[in-house]
Amino acid sequence: MSANSDRIQLTSGDIAALAVDAIVNAANRSLLGGGGVDGAIHRAAGPELLAECRTLGGCDTGQAKITRGYRLPARYVIHTVGPIWQGGDRGEPEWLAACYRNSLQLAVAHKVRRIAFPAISCGVYRYPLPDAARIAVREVRRFLATDEQIETVYLVCFDDKVRQACEQALAGK
């Protein structure tokens, strides 16, 4: 298996258009769609995704649940609920780290080899980008250090600010 850094790739664009085994949805607790990444994924996947999400009973912050991808090129959608930034002293770093760990564990359980993550909690949940990127990179690296099934983890950068934060986190800055 290649080194961890070779297994983490930055990419730009629409996460809903990626042809990978699973994409991660930065969902809200209801799992019934919303704005940002969540809304884009629901629109691209079609009404079947919403119907399946209605059967899941929501999702707690830091946890993850999986559905089929329906009309997406990805086979699965892993829905995770990131924390809303409240200053950083209310468990936000731990919850965000749990989003990555739990999503990756669910991916392995479903034989996923290629998975794509958005910048969880960095949109309307206002998590500071540099901190969120460091947590994402740290958790993915830790996971890959003991996992050989996942071949590639894509960190999907929706703009230049996210890309810069991810590049700095990957460089250890």
Stockholm file with secondary structure:
# STOCKHOLM 1.0

chainA/1-173         MSANSDRIQLTSGDIAALAVDAIVNAANRSLLGGGGVDGAIHRAAGPELLAECRTLGGCDTGQAKITRGYRLPARYVIHTVGPIWQGGDRGEPEWLAACYRNSLQLAVAHKVRRIAFPAISCGVYRYPLPDAARIAVREVRRFLATDEQIETVYLVCFDDKVRQACEQALAGK
#=GR chainA/1-173 SS CCCHHHHEEEEESCGGGCCSSEEEEEECTTCSCCSHHHHHHHHHHCHHHHHHHHTTTCCCBTCEEEEECTTSSSSEEEEEECCCCSSSCSSHHHHHHHHHHHHHHHHHHTTCSEEEECCTTCSTTCCCHHHHHHHHHHHHHHHHHHCSSCCEEEEEESSHHHHHHHHHHHTTC
#=GC SS_cons         CCCHHHHEEEEESCGGGCCSSEEEEEECTTCSCCSHHHHHHHHHHCHHHHHHHHTTTCCCBTCEEEEECTTSSSSEEEEEECCCCSSSCSSHHHHHHHHHHHHHHHHHHTTCSEEEECCTTCSTTCCCHHHHHHHHHHHHHHHHHHCSSCCEEEEEESSHHHHHHHHHHHTTC
//
